[in-house]
């Protein structure tokens, strides 16, 4: 049977030191043979997250563009109605 916790790369040098370094096994999402492998994996996860965020933001702005133009035009019309003496079409 495996323990439900693990130590975070710190040595236990005195009694109760494990209280500070113990973490649930559910926190482990991957394991690697070397530190460099794990850094590379971290960087790939970070890259995936950044690319996804950028795509979501671009799609959000693309979808809102038409709606925003309509709302701005409606606001301008309302302002023109409130101040007809400033926005007359005749000279």
C-alpha positions as CSV (number, residue, x, y, z in Angstrom):
1,X,0.0,0.0,0.0
2,X,1.3,3.4,-0.9
3,X,1.1,6.4,1.4
4,X,-1.4,9.1,0.5
5,X,1.2,11.9,0.8
6,X,4.7,12.6,-0.4
7,X,7.6,14.8,0.6
8,X,8.5,17.8,-1.6
9,X,12.2,17.4,-2.3
10,X,13.2,18.4,1.2
11,X,15.1,16.1,3.6
12,X,13.6,15.4,7.0
13,X,16.3,16.6,9.4
14,X,14.3,16.7,12.7
15,X,11.1,15.2,14.1
16,X,7.9,16.8,12.7
17,X,9.8,18.4,9.8
18,X,7.4,16.4,7.5
19,X,4.5,18.6,8.7
20,X,5.9,21.4,6.5
21,X,6.8,19.4,3.4
22,X,4.1,16.8,3.1
23,X,1.7,17.1,0.2
24,X,-1.2,14.9,-1.0
25,X,-0.4,12.6,-3.9
26,X,-3.3,14.1,-5.9
27,X,-1.0,17.1,-6.4
28,X,1.3,15.0,-8.6
29,X,0.3,15.3,-12.2
30,X,3.5,13.9,-13.8
31,X,6.9,12.5,-12.9
32,X,10.1,12.6,-14.8
33,X,13.6,11.2,-14.7
34,X,15.4,14.5,-14.6
35,X,14.8,18.1,-13.5
36,X,15.2,19.3,-17.1
37,X,12.4,17.0,-18.3
38,X,10.1,18.4,-15.7
39,X,11.0,22.0,-16.5
40,X,10.4,21.2,-20.2
41,X,7.0,19.7,-19.3
42,X,6.1,22.8,-17.2
43,X,7.1,25.1,-20.1
44,X,4.9,23.1,-22.5
45,X,1.9,23.3,-20.1
46,X,2.5,27.1,-19.8
47,X,2.7,27.5,-23.5
48,X,-0.6,25.6,-24.1
49,X,-2.3,27.8,-21.5
50,X,-1.0,31.0,-23.1
51,X,-2.0,30.0,-26.6
52,X,-5.5,29.0,-25.5
53,X,-5.9,32.3,-23.6
54,X,-4.8,34.2,-26.7
55,X,-7.3,32.3,-28.9
56,X,-10.1,32.9,-26.5
57,X,-9.4,36.6,-26.3
58,X,-9.2,37.0,-30.1
59,X,-12.5,35.1,-30.6
60,X,-14.2,37.2,-27.9
61,X,-13.1,40.5,-29.6
62,X,-14.2,39.2,-33.0
63,X,-17.6,38.3,-31.8
64,X,-18.2,41.5,-29.9
65,X,-17.1,43.8,-32.7
66,X,-20.5,43.9,-34.5
67,X,-22.5,44.2,-31.3
68,X,-20.2,47.1,-30.1
69,X,-20.6,49.0,-33.4
70,X,-24.5,48.8,-33.1
71,X,-24.4,50.0,-29.5
72,X,-22.1,52.9,-30.3
73,X,-24.3,54.0,-33.2
74,X,-27.4,53.8,-31.0
75,X,-25.7,55.9,-28.4
76,X,-24.7,58.5,-30.9
77,X,-28.3,58.7,-32.2
78,X,-29.5,59.1,-28.7
79,X,-27.0,61.9,-28.0
80,X,-28.1,63.6,-31.3
81,X,-31.7,63.4,-30.2
82,X,-30.9,64.9,-26.8
83,X,-29.0,67.9,-28.3
84,X,-30.6,68.6,-31.7
85,X,-29.5,72.2,-31.8
86,X,-25.8,71.0,-31.7
87,X,-26.2,68.3,-34.4
88,X,-28.4,69.9,-37.1
89,X,-27.9,68.5,-40.5
90,X,-28.8,71.8,-42.2
91,X,-26.5,74.9,-42.0
